[in-house]
Amino acid sequence: MFLMKMTYQKKADYKRTALHARELEIKLPSGKLLKIVAPYPEDFEEAIKKIQK
C-alpha cells in the first residue's frame, strides 16, 4: 500500500488522497491464494518522479 505524506503531496503538487493497494492477496475458501497486482495510476507515477527529484 502506498500512502503519500502531506509534505510530499505539496512537493508533488498532488490534489487528491494518495492511497493505492499495489498488491492484494486473498486466501480463497479452497485454500488457494489469489494475488492481484495493479500498477500505480499515471498521476501517481508522475508524483513519485517529482518527489524523488
C-alpha positions, 0 to 999 in steps of 0.5 A: 500500500502506498500512502503519500505524506502531506509534505510530499503531496505539496512537493508533488503538487498532488490534489487528491488522497494518495492511497493505492493497494499495489498488491492484494492477496486473498486466501480463497475458501479452497485454500488457494491464494489469489494475488492481484497486482495493479500498477500505480495510476499515471498521476501517481507515477508522475508524483513519485518522479517529482518527489524523488527529484 
